[in-house]
């Protein structure tokens, strides 16, 4: 799976970049059937949605996962970047499993 990370209005450290990649790569085990050539693409955007608030939903992340015949999208907001990424991974995992279930029923 090819992962592209875009950061807006925040500086993404190597530690955060590695954390994001690790969390999203963990979903690839559910996609082995579709990613035999390593051609799946995953675009992730993380940003800070407010500059003057210290509490509340400060960070936002979204992901687009391009699968055969379908693009899965997940979004999450939260107070910390890692919290947002954890939630994003959970939502994306749910979407991937739902996609696989529908695809298996169709076959």
MODELLER restraints for C-alpha pairs under 7 A, 6 or more apart:
rsr = mdl.restraints
at = mdl.atoms
rsr.add(forms.Gaussian(group=physical.xy_distance, feature=features.Distance(at['CA:1:A'], at['CA:35:A']), mean=6.74, stdev=0.5))
rsr.add(forms.Gaussian(group=physical.xy_distance, feature=features.Distance(at['CA:1:A'], at['CA:38:A']), mean=5.03, stdev=0.5))
rsr.add(forms.Gaussian(group=physical.xy_distance, feature=features.Distance(at['CA:1:A'], at['CA:39:A']), mean=6.09, stdev=0.5))
rsr.add(forms.Gaussian(group=physical.xy_distance, feature=features.Distance(at['CA:1:A'], at['CA:40:A']), mean=4.84, stdev=0.5))
rsr.add(forms.Gaussian(group=physical.xy_distance, feature=features.Distance(at['CA:1:A'], at['CA:41:A']), mean=5.82, stdev=0.5))
rsr.add(forms.Gaussian(group=physical.xy_distance, feature=features.Distance(at['CA:2:A'], at['CA:39:A']), mean=6.90, stdev=0.5))
rsr.add(forms.Gaussian(group=physical.xy_distance, feature=features.Distance(at['CA:2:A'], at['CA:40:A']), mean=6.12, stdev=0.5))
rsr.add(forms.Gaussian(group=physical.xy_distance, feature=features.Distance(at['CA:2:A'], at['CA:41:A']), mean=4.85, stdev=0.5))
rsr.add(forms.Gaussian(group=physical.xy_distance, feature=features.Distance(at['CA:2:A'], at['CA:42:A']), mean=6.07, stdev=0.5))
rsr.add(forms.Gaussian(group=physical.xy_distance, feature=features.Distance(at['CA:3:A'], at['CA:41:A']), mean=6.11, stdev=0.5))
rsr.add(forms.Gaussian(group=physical.xy_distance, feature=features.Distance(at['CA:3:A'], at['CA:42:A']), mean=4.81, stdev=0.5))
rsr.add(forms.Gaussian(group=physical.xy_distance, feature=features.Distance(at['CA:3:A'], at['CA:43:A']), mean=5.95, stdev=0.5))
rsr.add(forms.Gaussian(group=physical.xy_distance, feature=features.Distance(at['CA:4:A'], at['CA:42:A']), mean=6.28, stdev=0.5))
rsr.add(forms.Gaussian(group=physical.xy_distance, feature=features.Distance(at['CA:4:A'], at['CA:43:A']), mean=4.88, stdev=0.5))
rsr.add(forms.Gaussian(group=physical.xy_distance, feature=features.Distance(at['CA:4:A'], at['CA:44:A']), mean=6.10, stdev=0.5))
rsr.add(forms.Gaussian(group=physical.xy_distance, feature=features.Distance(at['CA:5:A'], at['CA:43:A']), mean=6.10, stdev=0.5))
rsr.add(forms.Gaussian(group=physical.xy_distance, feature=features.Distance(at['CA:5:A'], at['CA:44:A']), mean=4.77, stdev=0.5))
rsr.add(forms.Gaussian(group=physical.xy_distance, feature=features.Distance(at['CA:5:A'], at['CA:45:A']), mean=5.84, stdev=0.5))
rsr.add(forms.Gaussian(group=physical.xy_distance, feature=features.Distance(at['CA:6:A'], at['CA:44:A']), mean=6.13, stdev=0.5))
rsr.add(forms.Gaussian(group=physical.xy_distance, feature=features.Distance(at['CA:6:A'], at['CA:45:A']), mean=4.70, stdev=0.5))
rsr.add(forms.Gaussian(group=physical.xy_distance, feature=features.Distance(at['CA:6:A'], at['CA:46:A']), mean=6.34, stdev=0.5))
rsr.add(forms.Gaussian(group=physical.xy_distance, feature=features.Distance(at['CA:7:A'], at['CA:45:A']), mean=5.81, stdev=0.5))
rsr.add(forms.Gaussian(group=physical.xy_distance, feature=features.Distance(at['CA:7:A'], at['CA:46:A']), mean=4.95, stdev=0.5))
rsr.add(forms.Gaussian(group=physical.xy_distance, feature=features.Distance(at['CA:7:A'], at['CA:47:A']), mean=5.64, stdev=0.5))
rsr.add(forms.Gaussian(group=physical.xy_distance, feature=features.Distance(at['CA:8:A'], at['CA:46:A']), mean=6.33, stdev=0.5))
rsr.add(forms.Gaussian(group=physical.xy_distance, feature=features.Distance(at['CA:8:A'], at['CA:47:A']), mean=4.61, stdev=0.5))
rsr.add(forms.Gaussian(group=physical.xy_distance, feature=features.Distance(at['CA:8:A'], at['CA:48:A']), mean=6.88, stdev=0.5))
rsr.add(forms.Gaussian(group=physical.xy_distance, feature=features.Distance(at['CA:9:A'], at['CA:47:A']), mean=5.74, stdev=0.5))
rsr.add(forms.Gaussian(group=physical.xy_distance, feature=features.Distance(at['CA:9:A'], at['CA:48:A']), mean=5.67, stdev=0.5))
rsr.add(forms.Gaussian(group=physical.xy_distance, feature=features.Distance(at['CA:10:A'], at['CA:47:A']), mean=6.15, stdev=0.5))
rsr.add(forms.Gaussian(group=physical.xy_distance, feature=features.Distance(at['CA:10:A'], at['CA:48:A']), mean=6.13, stdev=0.5))
rsr.add(forms.Gaussian(group=physical.xy_distance, feature=features.Distance(at['CA:20:A'], at['CA:85:A']), mean=6.52, stdev=0.5))
rsr.add(forms.Gaussian(group=physical.xy_distance, feature=features.Distance(at['CA:23:A'], at['CA:89:A']), mean=6.36, stdev=0.5))
rsr.add(forms.Gaussian(group=physical.xy_distance, feature=features.Distance(at['CA:24:A'], at['CA:89:A']), mean=6.21, stdev=0.5))
rsr.add(forms.Gaussian(group=physical.xy_distance, feature=features.Distance(at['CA:27:A'], at['CA:93:A']), mean=6.19, stdev=0.5))
rsr.add(forms.Gaussian(group=physical.xy_distance, feature=features.Distance(at['CA:40:A'], at['CA:66:A']), mean=6.24, stdev=0.5))
rsr.add(forms.Gaussian(group=physical.xy_distance, feature=features.Distance(at['CA:40:A'], at['CA:67:A']), mean=6.46, stdev=0.5))
rsr.add(forms.Gaussian(group=physical.xy_distance, feature=features.Distance(at['CA:41:A'], at['CA:65:A']), mean=6.09, stdev=0.5))
rsr.add(forms.Gaussian(group=physical.xy_distance, feature=features.Distance(at['CA:41:A'], at['CA:66:A']), mean=5.49, stdev=0.5))
rsr.add(forms.Gaussian(group=physical.xy_distance, feature=features.Distance(at['CA:42:A'], at['CA:63:A']), mean=6.89, stdev=0.5))
rsr.add(forms.Gaussian(group=physical.xy_distance, feature=features.Distance(at['CA:42:A'], at['CA:64:A']), mean=5.68, stdev=0.5))
rsr.add(forms.Gaussian(group=physical.xy_distance, feature=features.Distance(at['CA:42:A'], at['CA:65:A']), mean=4.49, stdev=0.5))
rsr.add(forms.Gaussian(group=physical.xy_distance, feature=features.Distance(at['CA:42:A'], at['CA:66:A']), mean=6.31, stdev=0.5))
rsr.add(forms.Gaussian(group=physical.xy_distance, feature=features.Distance(at['CA:43:A'], at['CA:63:A']), mean=5.58, stdev=0.5))
rsr.add(forms.Gaussian(group=physical.xy_distance, feature=features.Distance(at['CA:43:A'], at['CA:64:A']), mean=5.19, stdev=0.5))
rsr.add(forms.Gaussian(group=physical.xy_distance, feature=features.Distance(at['CA:43:A'], at['CA:65:A']), mean=6.57, stdev=0.5))
rsr.add(forms.Gaussian(group=physical.xy_distance, feature=features.Distance(at['CA:44:A'], at['CA:62:A']), mean=5.78, stdev=0.5))
rsr.add(forms.Gaussian(group=physical.xy_distance, feature=features.Distance(at['CA:44:A'], at['CA:63:A']), mean=4.39, stdev=0.5))
rsr.add(forms.Gaussian(group=physical.xy_distance, feature=features.Distance(at['CA:44:A'], at['CA:64:A']), mean=6.54, stdev=0.5))
rsr.add(forms.Gaussian(group=physical.xy_distance, feature=features.Distance(at['CA:45:A'], at['CA:61:A']), mean=5.51, stdev=0.5))
rsr.add(forms.Gaussian(group=physical.xy_distance, feature=features.Distance(at['CA:45:A'], at['CA:62:A']), mean=5.34, stdev=0.5))
rsr.add(forms.Gaussian(group=physical.xy_distance, feature=features.Distance(at['CA:45:A'], at['CA:63:A']), mean=6.38, stdev=0.5))
rsr.add(forms.Gaussian(group=physical.xy_distance, feature=features.Distance(at['CA:46:A'], at['CA:60:A']), mean=5.78, stdev=0.5))
rsr.add(forms.Gaussian(group=physical.xy_distance, feature=features.Distance(at['CA:46:A'], at['CA:61:A']), mean=4.30, stdev=0.5))
rsr.add(forms.Gaussian(group=physical.xy_distance, feature=features.Distance(at['CA:46:A'], at['CA:62:A']), mean=6.63, stdev=0.5))
rsr.add(forms.Gaussian(group=physical.xy_distance, feature=features.Distance(at['CA:47:A'], at['CA:59:A']), mean=5.83, stdev=0.5))
rsr.add(forms.Gaussian(group=physical.xy_distance, feature=features.Distance(at['CA:47:A'], at['CA:60:A']), mean=5.39, stdev=0.5))
rsr.add(forms.Gaussian(group=physical.xy_distance, feature=features.Distance(at['CA:47:A'], at['CA:61:A']), mean=6.38, stdev=0.5))
rsr.add(forms.Gaussian(group=physical.xy_distance, feature=features.Distance(at['CA:48:A'], at['CA:58:A']), mean=5.78, stdev=0.5))
rsr.add(forms.Gaussian(group=physical.xy_distance, feature=features.Distance(at['CA:48:A'], at['CA:59:A']), mean=4.54, stdev=0.5))
rsr.add(forms.Gaussian(group=physical.xy_distance, feature=features.Distance(at['CA:48:A'], at['CA:60:A']), mean=6.22, stdev=0.5))
rsr.add(forms.Gaussian(group=physical.xy_distance, feature=features.Distance(at['CA:49:A'], at['CA:58:A']), mean=5.50, stdev=0.5))
rsr.add(forms.Gaussian(group=physical.xy_distance, feature=features.Distance(at['CA:49:A'], at['CA:59:A']), mean=5.66, stdev=0.5))
rsr.add(forms.Gaussian(group=physical.xy_distance, feature=features.Distance(at['CA:49:A'], at['CA:60:A']), mean=6.39, stdev=0.5))
rsr.add(forms.Gaussian(group=physical.xy_distance, feature=features.Distance(at['CA:50:A'], at['CA:58:A']), mean=5.60, stdev=0.5))
rsr.add(forms.Gaussian(group=physical.xy_distance, feature=features.Distance(at['CA:55:A'], at['CA:79:A']), mean=6.55, stdev=0.5))
rsr.add(forms.Gaussian(group=physical.xy_distance, feature=features.Distance(at['CA:56:A'], at['CA:78:A']), mean=6.95, stdev=0.5))
rsr.add(forms.Gaussian(group=physical.xy_distance, feature=features.Distance(at['CA:56:A'], at['CA:79:A']), mean=5.62, stdev=0.5))
rsr.add(forms.Gaussian(group=physical.xy_distance, feature=features.Distance(at['CA:57:A'], at['CA:77:A']), mean=5.72, stdev=0.5))
rsr.add(forms.Gaussian(group=physical.xy_distance, feature=features.Distance(at['CA:57:A'], at['CA:78:A']), mean=4.45, stdev=0.5))
rsr.add(forms.Gaussian(group=physical.xy_distance, feature=features.Distance(at['CA:57:A'], at['CA:79:A']), mean=4.93, stdev=0.5))
rsr.add(forms.Gaussian(group=physical.xy_distance, feature=features.Distance(at['CA:58:A'], at['CA:78:A']), mean=6.04, stdev=0.5))
rsr.add(forms.Gaussian(group=physical.xy_distance, feature=features.Distance(at['CA:58:A'], at['CA:79:A']), mean=5.20, stdev=0.5))
rsr.add(forms.Gaussian(group=physical.xy_distance, feature=features.Distance(at['CA:59:A'], at['CA:77:A']), mean=5.60, stdev=0.5))
rsr.add(forms.Gaussian(group=physical.xy_distance, feature=features.Distance(at['CA:59:A'], at['CA:78:A']), mean=5.42, stdev=0.5))
rsr.add(forms.Gaussian(group=physical.xy_distance, feature=features.Distance(at['CA:59:A'], at['CA:79:A']), mean=6.05, stdev=0.5))
rsr.add(forms.Gaussian(group=physical.xy_distance, feature=features.Distance(at['CA:59:A'], at['CA:80:A']), mean=6.37, stdev=0.5))
rsr.add(forms.Gaussian(group=physical.xy_distance, feature=features.Distance(at['CA:59:A'], at['CA:81:A']), mean=5.98, stdev=0.5))
rsr.add(forms.Gaussian(group=physical.xy_distance, feature=features.Distance(at['CA:59:A'], at['CA:84:A']), mean=6.97, stdev=0.5))
rsr.add(forms.Gaussian(group=physical.xy_distance, feature=features.Distance(at['CA:60:A'], at['CA:76:A']), mean=5.77, stdev=0.5))
rsr.add(forms.Gaussian(group=physical.xy_distance, feature=features.Distance(at['CA:60:A'], at['CA:77:A']), mean=4.41, stdev=0.5))
rsr.add(forms.Gaussian(group=physical.xy_distance, feature=features.Distance(at['CA:60:A'], at['CA:78:A']), mean=6.63, stdev=0.5))
rsr.add(forms.Gaussian(group=physical.xy_distance, feature=features.Distance(at['CA:60:A'], at['CA:84:A']), mean=6.74, stdev=0.5))
rsr.add(forms.Gaussian(group=physical.xy_distance, feature=features.Distance(at['CA:61:A'], at['CA:75:A']), mean=5.68, stdev=0.5))
rsr.add(forms.Gaussian(group=physical.xy_distance, feature=features.Distance(at['CA:61:A'], at['CA:76:A']), mean=5.42, stdev=0.5))
rsr.add(forms.Gaussian(group=physical.xy_distance, feature=features.Distance(at['CA:61:A'], at['CA:77:A']), mean=6.52, stdev=0.5))
rsr.add(forms.Gaussian(group=physical.xy_distance, feature=features.Distance(at['CA:61:A'], at['CA:84:A']), mean=6.55, stdev=0.5))
rsr.add(forms.Gaussian(group=physical.xy_distance, feature=features.Distance(at['CA:61:A'], at['CA:85:A']), mean=6.99, stdev=0.5))
rsr.add(forms.Gaussian(group=physical.xy_distance, feature=features.Distance(at['CA:62:A'], at['CA:74:A']), mean=5.58, stdev=0.5))
rsr.add(forms.Gaussian(group=physical.xy_distance, feature=features.Distance(at['CA:62:A'], at['CA:75:A']), mean=4.23, stdev=0.5))
rsr.add(forms.Gaussian(group=physical.xy_distance, feature=features.Distance(at['CA:62:A'], at['CA:76:A']), mean=6.46, stdev=0.5))
rsr.add(forms.Gaussian(group=physical.xy_distance, feature=features.Distance(at['CA:63:A'], at['CA:73:A']), mean=5.55, stdev=0.5))
rsr.add(forms.Gaussian(group=physical.xy_distance, feature=features.Distance(at['CA:63:A'], at['CA:74:A']), mean=5.37, stdev=0.5))
rsr.add(forms.Gaussian(group=physical.xy_distance, feature=features.Distance(at['CA:63:A'], at['CA:75:A']), mean=6.53, stdev=0.5))
rsr.add(forms.Gaussian(group=physical.xy_distance, feature=features.Distance(at['CA:64:A'], at['CA:71:A']), mean=6.52, stdev=0.5))
rsr.add(forms.Gaussian(group=physical.xy_distance, feature=features.Distance(at['CA:64:A'], at['CA:72:A']), mean=5.67, stdev=0.5))
rsr.add(forms.Gaussian(group=physical.xy_distance, feature=features.Distance(at['CA:64:A'], at['CA:73:A']), mean=4.62, stdev=0.5))
rsr.add(forms.Gaussian(group=physical.xy_distance, feature=features.Distance(at['CA:64:A'], at['CA:74:A']), mean=6.86, stdev=0.5))
rsr.add(forms.Gaussian(group=physical.xy_distance, feature=features.Distance(at['CA:65:A'], at['CA:71:A']), mean=5.59, stdev=0.5))
rsr.add(forms.Gaussian(group=physical.xy_distance, feature=features.Distance(at['CA:65:A'], at['CA:72:A']), mean=5.02, stdev=0.5))
rsr.add(forms.Gaussian(group=physical.xy_distance, feature=features.Distance(at['CA:65:A'], at['CA:73:A']), mean=6.38, stdev=0.5))
rsr.add(forms.Gaussian(group=physical.xy_distance, feature=features.Distance(at['CA:66:A'], at['CA:72:A']), mean=6.45, stdev=0.5))
rsr.add(forms.Gaussian(group=physical.xy_distance, feature=features.Distance(at['CA:72:A'], at['CA:95:A']), mean=6.83, stdev=0.5))
rsr.add(forms.Gaussian(group=physical.xy_distance, feature=features.Distance(at['CA:74:A'], at['CA:88:A']), mean=6.37, stdev=0.5))
rsr.add(forms.Gaussian(group=physical.xy_distance, feature=features.Distance(at['CA:74:A'], at['CA:91:A']), mean=6.12, stdev=0.5))
rsr.add(forms.Gaussian(group=physical.xy_distance, feature=features.Distance(at['CA:74:A'], at['CA:92:A']), mean=5.66, stdev=0.5))
rsr.add(forms.Gaussian(group=physical.xy_distance, feature=features.Distance(at['CA:75:A'], at['CA:88:A']), mean=6.05, stdev=0.5))
rsr.add(forms.Gaussian(group=physical.xy_distance, feature=features.Distance(at['CA:76:A'], at['CA:84:A']), mean=5.65, stdev=0.5))
rsr.add(forms.Gaussian(group=physical.xy_distance, feature=features.Distance(at['CA:76:A'], at['CA:87:A']), mean=6.35, stdev=0.5))
rsr.add(forms.Gaussian(group=physical.xy_distance, feature=features.Distance(at['CA:76:A'], at['CA:88:A']), mean=5.48, stdev=0.5))
rsr.add(forms.Gaussian(group=physical.xy_distance, feature=features.Distance(at['CA:77:A'], at['CA:84:A']), mean=5.63, stdev=0.5))
rsr.add(forms.Gaussian(group=physical.xy_distance, feature=features.Distance(at['CA:78:A'], at['CA:84:A']), mean=5.23, stdev=0.5))
